[in-house]
Amino acid sequence: MMRVHEACLVVLISSACRSGPVAPGCDRRTGLVMPDTVGIVAADGIVSYEVTSPINSNLRIAVTWTNPSTELGLRATILACGAHAGCEIGLTSAAFATQPMIRQLSVDGSRRKQYRIDVVGDSSRDLSFTIGVTYDTGTCT
């Protein structure tokens, strides 16, 4: 009798661990679109980068700097829609100041969608920064 229960337990565990209709699948992928890059932006200047999303995903853009008494701006403007039917070329998204010395922006990164990313300089001085862009297909449950 005990072996029958053990066999049932093995069948239940193995069927619960497989993917497909019994258990949810997950295809979360992350990767680099633009590796961390160090740059310098002049006071009230703008430094721009262009990126293209390699897959249908979200693009996560992050800019950091080290001087806590300065502020940088970050914005992304759509240059080409790629696989995103009906997107608005020229639409700009801007990162809000939520943390000191960090600006982060998440935008739709449909496959082949292109953005111009602008780092906007502080009004008082030239400033060095690091920028990086990654893709993320989303979270798994």
Buried (B, 14 or more C-beta within 10 A) or exposed (E): EEEEEEEEEEEEEEEEEEEEEEEEEEEEEEEEBBEEEEEEBEEEEEBEBEBBBBBBBBBBBBBBBEBEEBBBBBBBBBBEBBEBEEBEEEEEBEBEEEEEBBBBBBBBBBBBBBBBBBBBBBEEEEBEBEBBBBBBBEEEE
